[in-house]
Amino acid sequence: MISSAIEPARFRQVLGHFATGVTVVTTMDDGEPAGFACQSFAALSLDPPLVLFCPARKSRTWPAIERSGRFAVNVLAEGQHRISAVFGARGADKFAAVEWEPAPSGSPVLEDALTWVDCAVETVFEAGDHFVVVGRVTALGEASNGRPLLYYRGQYTGAAPVKADVLSWAGPDDWL
């Protein structure tokens, strides 16, 4: 293997300038809820409807998701940074701090999430120190008018609306 000249701290610093949404990926494993905070989430395909997320190889939640074959992605709202912190830390019962209901798959949907996406694991790829998990969307939550929780340059932030015709330059194949 060829060693990279890119230092991890510098890589994190540079990519920290790309704002990401904050989600909590959840599942049910042998009757117990499991979940983790995840910034590496994206829409992948409209036809078929696919999403992806990237758990670390050392994730303690990923094996539960892999066993169940199902997961829900909870999109956190601007004021839910404490929920992100709970699910981003190692702890005994992360679900003691939140109310939740089961999605159609049984995976937990967190109260007051902006929306949720219920999925079945479709494909898993190994990618460095992470996995890339592709999920087939099986159900969708209602969309909220709230604002998303974002992570930017090492801290939580929110989104302010910008009045601009940002899609005037984009063709129909450019965006999902």
N, C-alpha and C positions, 0 to 999 in steps of 0.2 A: 504494500500500500504506500502511495506517495504522501508524504506529510505536507499538510497545507501551510502556506506562509501566512494565512489569515489567522490572527489571534482571536480567540473567542470573545474576549472583553471588547475588542474593537468592533467585531462583527455585531455583538449585541448593541453597542453604542450606535452604530450606523443604522441598523435596522429598527432601532427604537424610534427613529424619526418617521416611521410608517405607523400611523395610528391603526389600532385594531379594535374590533368589537370584543366584548368580553362575554363569554358564554359559560354555562355549567353543563357538562355532559353527564347524563345520569343513566342508570340501568337498575334492574332488579336482579340480584344474584342470590339464588336459593332463599327467596322470600325477604331478603334484606336489601334496602336501597344503598346504592353506591354512586359516587359522583366526584368530579374534579373540575376546577376552573380551567378554562381552555380559551386561549387567544387564537390558536391555530385552527380556525374553522372557516370554511368558505362554501359557497354554492359552486357546484361543478358542472351540472348538466340539467337542461330543461326536459329533454327527451332521450332517455328516461330521466325522471327527477332524481338527481344524485347530489349529495353533499360530501364534504370531506372534513376530517379533523385529524390532528397529529399528536397522539400521546407519546410521552417519553418512554423509552424502552424500560426505564426503571419505575414507571407509573404503577402504583398499587391498585388503581382502579381499572386499568386496561385489561388485566386478566378476567375481571368480573364481566366486563363488556364482551370480551371475546367468548367467554363461556355462555353468556345469555344469547348472544347473537343479535341483540336489540339495544337501542339507545335512544334517548331523547336529548336534543340540544335546546337548552333554555337560554334565550337571548336576554341578558340582563339590562335593566333600566338604569338610567343615570344615577339614581340614588341608591343602588344596590351594591355599592363597593364593599360593604361589610360582608355581604353574602359571598362575593368573590373571594374576599380574604379568608373566610371560613373554609371554602372549598379549595382554596389554593394552598392551605396549610395542612400538615399532617395532624390528624386528630382522631379521636375515638368515634364519636357520633356526629358527623357533620349535619345530619338531617334533624338533630334536636333543635337547631337554631332556626329552622324554616318550616313553614306549612307547605304541603304539597298534595297533589292528587295524581292518580295514575293516568298516563296517556293510554291510548288504545292498546299499546304493546305492554302496558304495565309499568313502563319506565316513569320515574317521577317527573312531574311538571311542577316547577316551583311557583308558589304564589307570587303574583305581581310581576312575573317575567313579562317582558314586552310581547313575546310570542314564543312558540316552541315548534320544533320539527321532530317528528317521531320517525325512526328509521330502523331498517334491518341491515346488518353488516353484509356488504356485497363483496368487497375485496380488501385485502390488507397487503401493503407493500412495506418492505424494510427500507428505511432511508436514514442512514447515519445513526445518530443516537435516538431516533424517533421511529415510529411507524406512521404510515399514511393509511388511514382507514377511510374507505369509500362506503357510504351508506345509501341505500335505496330509500327514498322518502315514502312512507306509508300513510302518514297523516300530518296535518298542519293545524296549528293553533290559530286563534283569531289574532289579527294584527291590532296593536295598540297605537294610540296617537302619541305616546310618550317618546322621550328621547333615549337613545342607547347609552350605556356605559362604555366608555372608550379607555384604552390604555395607550399612553403616548409618553415617550422619553422617561420611562420608569415610574410613571404615576398615573392615577386615574384622572380622567377628565370627562367632560361632556361635549355635546355637539351643539353648536349654535347654527341656526339656519342661515344659509347664504342665498341671496336672491340672485340667481344667475341661470341662464339657459345653458347649463353644462352639457346637455346632450345634443346641442345643435350641431356639433362637429362629429358626433358618433353615428356610424352606420348601423343597420339592424344586426349585423354580425359581431359588433364590437362589445356589446354588453349582454349579460344573461337575460 
